[in-house]
Amino acid sequence: MTTTPRGYNFLYDLWERGQSDEFPEWDSWQHPSSESPYFLDDMEELKRTLTYETWQQEYNAEFTSFAGKVYPFSRSINVVRRLDYDPNLPLYCTIDFGYRCPAVGWFQTKPEASGKDTIFQIDEICHDENIKTEDLADKIKRKQYPTVRYFGDPAGGGVQAQSGIGDIEIFRRKGIRVDYKKDKISRNIVNGVSHVRSWFEDANGEPHFFVSSKCKGSISSYENYRYPERKEDQRIKEEPLKDGRNDHMCDALRYFIVNQYPIKQKKAGTIPW
């Protein structure tokens, strides 16, 4: 059986059989992609694109654990004082709808020579509870930012039982067009989280995401976004915990990044016949 690891799932148990004297009929090996003479991808470009955990898993054949904190967020590295709106950079707004605790973030992007844009978060609406969708749209408009595009939760396209229309339609009637991706890869939480993590820190340990010190709710969310605690004899769940508070801004950030920077589907080792 030839495959790529994915956390410590059933495959890890089978691999351990090949390492144990208790199962003499089993053998197992690990080989990084770089050992293949047909591996053509640029190693340095991959390290800039991927997180350390994903790099180890997908290309070094290592079993990795996605436990504890979701993002390698550091106040000393990722938080910047007096990070204000820059008229020379495009501005985007991303929205996680929800009456109980919606989240909105404003982000600017700066192209870099490395090939991976730097993202700056300059403002937020975060940890404000019990806001109707109409009122949330009005709060966003009162910011009066020259926003290039709005991104949001694909679930916002559904219909609310009370109003008969969805969040995205309510925003449209307020003059705000919210875009979102519908494909399965973009909507997959595990894929999206891994994609976002590479902006906090890529496989080379370089940060590409910075947030204004005034975005206190976002900072708290990025710090406290976690995976569920693993109980004894229980598999590690790959999706982060939805605690009803920290997950909303982290979801909003994910919507922005997967829309603005679509997840690339790579096929390592493809032979150009």
LUMKOL-587349 format. One line per field, with one value per residue (C-alpha): residue number from 1; residue in three letters; x negated, y, z negated. Coordinates in steps of 0.25 Angstrom, whole numbers, plus 2048, in hexadecimal, padded with zeros to 3 digits. Layout:
REM LUMKOL-587349
seq <- NUM_...
type <- ALA_...
u <- X_...
v <- Y_...
w <- Z_...
//
This chain:
REM LUMKOL-587349
seq <- 1_2_3_4_5_6_7_8_9_10_11_12_13_14_15_16_17_18_19_20_21_22_23_24_25_26_27_28_29_30_31_32_33_34_35_36_37_38_39_40_41_42_43_44_45_46_47_48_49_50_51_52_53_54_55_56_57_58_59_60_61_62_63_64_65_66_67_68_69_70_71_72_73_74_75_76_77_78_79_80_81_82_83_84_85_86_87_88_89_90_91_92_93_94_95_96_97_98_99_100_101_102_103_104_105_106_107_108_109_110_111_112_113_114_115_116_117_118_119_120_121_122_123_124_125_126_127_128_129_130_131_132_133_134_135_136_137_138_139_140_141_142_143_144_145_146_147_148_149_150_151_152_153_154_155_156_157_158_159_160_161_162_163_164_165_166_167_168_169_170_171_172_173_174_175_176_177_178_179_180_181_182_183_184_185_186_187_188_189_190_191_192_193_194_195_196_197_198_199_200_201_202_203_204_205_206_207_208_209_210_211_212_213_214_215_216_217_218_219_220_221_222_223_224_225_226_227_228_229_230_231_232_233_234_235_236_237_238_239_240_241_242_243_244_245_246_247_248_249_250_251_252_253_254_255_256_257_258_259_260_261_262_263_264_265_266_267_268_269_270_271_272_273
type <- MET_THR_THR_THR_PRO_ARG_GLY_TYR_ASN_PHE_LEU_TYR_ASP_LEU_TRP_GLU_ARG_GLY_GLN_SER_ASP_GLU_PHE_PRO_GLU_TRP_ASP_SER_TRP_GLN_HIS_PRO_SER_SER_GLU_SER_PRO_TYR_PHE_LEU_ASP_ASP_MET_GLU_GLU_LEU_LYS_ARG_THR_LEU_THR_TYR_GLU_THR_TRP_GLN_GLN_GLU_TYR_ASN_ALA_GLU_PHE_THR_SER_PHE_ALA_GLY_LYS_VAL_TYR_PRO_PHE_SER_ARG_SER_ILE_ASN_VAL_VAL_ARG_ARG_LEU_ASP_TYR_ASP_PRO_ASN_LEU_PRO_LEU_TYR_CYS_THR_ILE_ASP_PHE_GLY_TYR_ARG_CYS_PRO_ALA_VAL_GLY_TRP_PHE_GLN_THR_LYS_PRO_GLU_ALA_SER_GLY_LYS_ASP_THR_ILE_PHE_GLN_ILE_ASP_GLU_ILE_CYS_HIS_ASP_GLU_ASN_ILE_LYS_THR_GLU_ASP_LEU_ALA_ASP_LYS_ILE_LYS_ARG_LYS_GLN_TYR_PRO_THR_VAL_ARG_TYR_PHE_GLY_ASP_PRO_ALA_GLY_GLY_GLY_VAL_GLN_ALA_GLN_SER_GLY_ILE_GLY_ASP_ILE_GLU_ILE_PHE_ARG_ARG_LYS_GLY_ILE_ARG_VAL_ASP_TYR_LYS_LYS_ASP_LYS_ILE_SER_ARG_ASN_ILE_VAL_ASN_GLY_VAL_SER_HIS_VAL_ARG_SER_TRP_PHE_GLU_ASP_ALA_ASN_GLY_GLU_PRO_HIS_PHE_PHE_VAL_SER_SER_LYS_CYS_LYS_GLY_SER_ILE_SER_SER_TYR_GLU_ASN_TYR_ARG_TYR_PRO_GLU_ARG_LYS_GLU_ASP_GLN_ARG_ILE_LYS_GLU_GLU_PRO_LEU_LYS_ASP_GLY_ARG_ASN_ASP_HIS_MET_CYS_ASP_ALA_LEU_ARG_TYR_PHE_ILE_VAL_ASN_GLN_TYR_PRO_ILE_LYS_GLN_LYS_LYS_ALA_GLY_THR_ILE_PRO_TRP
u <- 800_7FA_800_7FD_7FF_80B_809_809_815_816_80B_801_806_803_7F5_7F2_7F5_7E9_7E0_7E4_7DE_7EC_7F1_7E5_7EE_7EE_7E4_7E5_7DC_7DC_7D6_7D7_7DB_7CD_7C8_7D0_7C8_7D6_7D8_7D8_7DF_7D6_7D3_7D1_7DE_7E5_7DF_7E4_7F2_7F4_7F4_7E9_7F3_7F8_7EA_7E6_7F3_7F5_7E6_7DE_7E7_7E7_7F3_7F7_801_80A_80D_80D_80D_812_809_7FB_7FF_7F6_7F8_7EA_7E9_7F7_7FD_7F9_7FC_802_805_80F_815_80B_812_807_80C_819_823_82C_837_83B_847_84B_85A_862_86B_865_856_853_845_840_831_82B_81E_814_80A_7FC_7F5_7E7_7DA_7DB_7E8_7F1_7F9_7F9_806_809_816_819_827_832_840_83E_845_851_85C_86B_86A_875_870_875_86F_861_862_865_859_850_854_852_843_843_837_834_836_832_83A_842_840_849_84E_854_85F_864_86A_875_883_886_893_897_894_896_889_87A_86F_868_875_878_86A_86C_879_870_867_85C_859_852_84A_847_842_84B_841_83E_830_832_83D_835_831_825_820_823_81C_810_810_812_807_7FC_7FE_7FC_7EF_7EA_7E1_7D5_7DB_7DE_7EA_7F3_7FF_7FF_80B_80D_80C_819_820_821_82C_825_818_81F_826_819_812_81D_822_81F_821_82A_823_81F_824_81E_81F_827_822_81D_828_822_82D_82B_835_841_842_84C_842_834_838_840_835_82C_837_837_828_829_834_82C_81F_825_82D_821_817_81E_818_80F_811_803_7FF_7F1_7E8_7F1_7E9_7E9_7EB
v <- 800_80D_81A_828_829_830_833_827_81F_810_810_814_807_7FF_806_803_7F4_7F4_7FA_7F0_7E2_7DD_7DD_7D6_7D6_7E5_7EF_7FE_809_818_81F_82F_833_839_82B_829_82C_830_83B_848_852_85E_85B_869_86E_863_867_875_870_865_865_85D_852_850_850_845_83D_83F_83F_839_82D_831_82E_83C_83F_84B_84D_859_867_868_873_876_885_88D_89B_89F_89B_89C_8A9_8B6_8C4_8CF_8C6_8CF_8CF_8D1_8D8_8D2_8C3_8BC_8BA_8AE_8AB_89D_899_88E_88F_88C_893_88E_892_896_89A_8A4_8A7_8B1_8AC_8B3_8AB_8AE_8A7_8A2_89D_890_88D_88C_899_89F_8A1_8AC_8AD_8BB_8BB_8B1_8B0_8A4_89F_8A8_89F_89E_8A7_8A5_8A3_8B1_8B8_8B1_8B6_8C4_8C3_8BF_8CA_8D5_8D1_8D8_8D0_8CF_8C0_8B9_8AC_8A6_897_88E_881_879_875_883_880_877_87C_881_87B_888_892_888_88D_88A_893_895_89A_8A4_8A9_8AB_8B3_8BC_8BE_8B4_8A8_89D_893_884_877_86B_860_855_858_866_863_858_85D_854_859_867_868_861_86C_877_872_874_883_883_87B_874_868_871_877_885_88C_893_897_8A3_8A9_8B7_8B8_8BF_8B2_8AC_8A2_89C_89B_894_88A_887_884_87B_874_865_857_84F_848_83A_830_822_818_823_827_836_83E_846_851_85C_85E_866_86D_878_883_881_879_885_88E_882_87E_88C_88C_87E_883_88F_887_87B_885_88F_884_877_86A_863_855_84F_842_83F_836_837_832_83A_82F
w <- 800_804_7FF_7F8_7E9_7E3_7D4_7CB_7D2_7D5_7DE_7D3_7CB_7D8_7D9_7CB_7CE_7D8_7CD_7C2_7C0_7BC_7CB_7D2_7DF_7E0_7E4_7E6_7EB_7ED_7F9_7FB_809_80C_80D_81A_827_82C_822_82A_820_81B_80C_808_80F_807_7FA_7FC_800_7F5_7E6_7DF_7DB_7E9_7EF_7E5_7E8_7F7_7FC_7F1_7EE_7DF_7D6_7D0_7C5_7C7_7B8_7AE_7B4_7C3_7C7_7C3_7BF_7B7_7B2_7B3_7C2_7C8_7C0_7C5_7BF_7C7_7D2_7DA_7E7_7F3_7FF_808_805_809_7FD_7FB_7F1_7ED_7E5_7DC_7DB_7CE_7C5_7B8_7BB_7C9_7CD_7D8_7DC_7E5_7EC_7F5_7FE_802_80D_809_811_80A_812_806_803_7F5_7EE_7E5_7DC_7D9_7D3_7CD_7C8_7BE_7B1_7B3_7AF_7B4_7C1_7CC_7DA_7DE_7D3_7D6_7E4_7DF_7D5_7E1_7EA_7DF_7DF_7ED_7F1_801_801_80E_80B_800_7FD_7F4_7EE_7FA_7F0_7F1_7FE_7F7_7F3_7E5_7DF_7D9_7E5_7F0_7F6_7F3_7ED_7FB_801_7F5_7F7_806_803_7FB_806_802_80C_804_80C_808_80E_80F_813_809_807_803_7FA_7F3_7E5_7E4_7F1_7EE_7E1_7E6_7F1_7E8_7DE_7E8_7E7_7D8_7DB_7E7_7E7_7E7_7DA_7E1_7DD_7E8_7E0_7D6_7CE_7C8_7B9_7B9_7BE_7B0_7B3_7BF_7B7_7AC_7B6_7BE_7B0_7AB_7B7_7B3_7B7_7AE_7A2_7A5_79B_799_7A4_7AC_7BA_7BC_7C3_7CE_7CE_7C4_7B9_7BB_7AE_7B2_7B0_7B5_7C1_7C8_7CB_7CF_7D9_7DF_7E1_7E8_7F1_7F5_7F8_7FF_808_80B_80C_811_80C_816_819_81B_820_81B_824_831_83C_849_853
//
